[in-house]
Amino acid sequence: MSEEQPKPLKLSGQQQALYEALFEKDQRLAIMYLGALIVLDHTGNPDRLALAAHDLRELMDNVPKFVDVQIKAQKESLTAKVRELEDRWQATLRNTECYESQTWSGQIDGPLLKLLKTLDAFLEWLAEHHPRRKAEIAATLRRLDVSGRTLPVRLEELNVQIWDEMRSFFLGVCHHGKTNTTEEEFRKWVDTLERFILDRLHPRTFADLETIDEIIREGERDA
């Protein structure tokens, strides 16, 4: 790209390597990542974990787009589906003649039939949603892996589970649902995400990362 790269400061070798790998893929991904690190470094901000988690969750959610993977299932909302079912339930209670004094009786009428059809559709969607969502994550991780390696099915399933658990953690923190999360725990999750993406996007050995760390330390001593 023609735009000049932002100049991240005080990054570890792993962070510098991931930043560069993300920037090479798309500058917007690198900015999300760098933004999370900058927010996390602002120790005076009491809400920094939630704000950093939001950037990291956005990073994970945007990766599929930049590796050309369609994520229809991941964009579908369980909450929205449940609300549709709840709306149908309330409408049924208002209109059906089969429910009176908290008791169901009689033959199935029109409102109750609509409820049963809505419930059937919801359960069918629920049964299909999780496998489709897992398949989208697996496709994303395969496209993210520049080595082009094909993993055994079980290992691929484990990687999908790891990715999903990392996203769930950051989602919980950014929505203030994990209020007991410590900074130490949060940084461990960040480190895990960094290693996970870097291992696929731009694999490097530990020696490479140590070399980068040493270059950064020398630059700081000479500054």
N, C-alpha and C positions, 0 to 999 in steps of 0.2 A: 504494500500500500504506500501511497505517497505521503500520508500523514506521519508526522514524527512521533516516535514512541514516547510515552511517558517515561520518566526516569525513576523507577522504584528504588528506594534506599533501604539499607539495613535488612535485606532479605537473606535468608539462609541459602546455602547452595541448592537445596531441594526447591525452595520457593522461587529462586531465580530461574532455575531450569524449567519449572512448570510455567512461570510467567512467560518466558520466551516461547515455550512450546504452544501455549494458548494464543499468544500474539501471532505466531506463525499460522495458526489455524484461522483465527479471526480476532481482530483487535477488540471487539466487543466482549468476547469471553475473557480476555486478559484484563480488561477494565473491571469487569464484575469481580474477578478474583482479587485484583489489587485493591479495589474498593473495600472488600471484606477485610483484608489485612490492615488497611489504614484505619478503619473503624475499630477493629479489635485492638489496635495499638493505642487508641485514645482512652487511656485508663481513667480519665476524669469523667467519662460518659457512663452513667450507671446502667444504661440500656444497650451498651455496645455489643453484648453477646447476641441479643435479639436482632440488632441491625446487621451485624456481620453474618448471622445465620440466614437472614433474608437474602443477602447477596450470594451466598454459597448455594442456597436452594435455587435461586434464579440461574446461577451458573449451571447447575445440574439439569434444570428444566430446559435450558437453551442448547445444551450440547447436541441433542438429536437433530435440531434444525440445521446445525452447521456441519453435520455429517450426512445430511440428506435422508433422514429417517422420518417417516410419517408417524405421528404419535396420537392417533385418534382416541385410543382407549385411555391414555394418560390425561387427556383433556376432558374426559367424561367425569362428572362429579357424582359421587355416591350420595352426598348431601342433597343435591338437586333431585336425584331419583327418589330418595326417601320422602322429600317434601311433596313430590307429585303423588306418591302413594298416600301420604297423610291427607292431602287435599281430597283425594278420591274417597278416603275413609270418612272424613267429615261430611262430605256430600251425601254419602250413602246413609249415614245416620240421620241426616235431615230428611231424606226422601223415601227411604225404604219403608215398606209396611211389614217387613220381617223382623224388625227389632223394636221391642217395646219393654219398658221397665227392666232394662239391662238383660233382656232375654231374646234369643233368636228363635224364631218359629215360623212355620208355614212354608209354602213353596217359594223358590227363588224368583224374585221379581226383577224388573229392569235395573233399578239402582244397585241391587246386590250383585246382579250378573256383571255389571260394569266393574264393580270392585273386584270380583274374582278374576276377571280378565286382566285388570290392571296388576293385580298381585301375581298372576301367572307370567305376565310380561316382565315384571320386575325380577322375579326369581330366575327367569331365563337369562335376562341381561346380567344378573349377578354371577351366574354360573359361567358365563362366557367372558365377563370383563377381566377377571384376574388372569386367566391364561393369555388373553390378548395383550394385557398390559405387560406381563412378563416377557412375552414374545417381542414387544417393542423395545424393552430395555435390553434384551439379548442382542437384538439387531443393532442397537446403538453401540453397545460395547464391542461388537464385532467390527463395525465400521470405524470405531475410534482406535482400534488396535492397528497400528501401522505395520506391524510385523506380518499381518495377514494369516496368522496362525489359527488353526481350527482346534478348539478345545473339546475334550470329551464332554458329553452331555451333562454329566453330573457336575463337573467343574464349572461349566457355563451356568448351570442352575445356581451354584454357590455364589458365583460372581454377581448374578442378578439379585440374589438375596442380600448380598453385601451392599450393593448399590442402593437397593430399596431401603435398607435399614439406615444407611447414611442419610438419604433424603428425608426419611421419616424423623430422624433426630433433628436435623436442621429445621425442618418444618415445625416440629414441636417447639423448638426454642424460639423461632421467629414469631410464633403465635402466642408466646408466653405461656405455653402449656407445660414446659419443663422448668419450673421456677427454681428448682433445687440444683440446677446444673452449675458446677463450679467452672472457673476459668481453666483449671488444669484438665478437667474432663473435656471441656469444649475444645481445647487445643489438641488433645489426643484425637478427637474426631476429625479436626481439620488436617492433622498430619496424615491420618489414614486416607482421607479423600485425596490429598496431594499425591501420596504414593500410588494410590489406585489409578488416578488419571495419568500420572507421569509414566507409569509402567506400560501404559498402552499407547499414549500419544507420542512419547519420545523417550523410549527406554534408555536409562543410563545406569552405569554401575555405581556402587557406593564410592569407589575411588574417584569417579568423575565428580561426584557431589562434594567430596572432601577437597578436591582440587579447587573447585569453585569457592568453597568456604575460605580456603587459604588465600585465594586471590582477593576476595573481599576484605579479609582481615589485613592483608598487606596494604590495600588501598586506604583503609581507615587509618592505619599507622602513618602512612605517608601524607594524609590529608592535613 
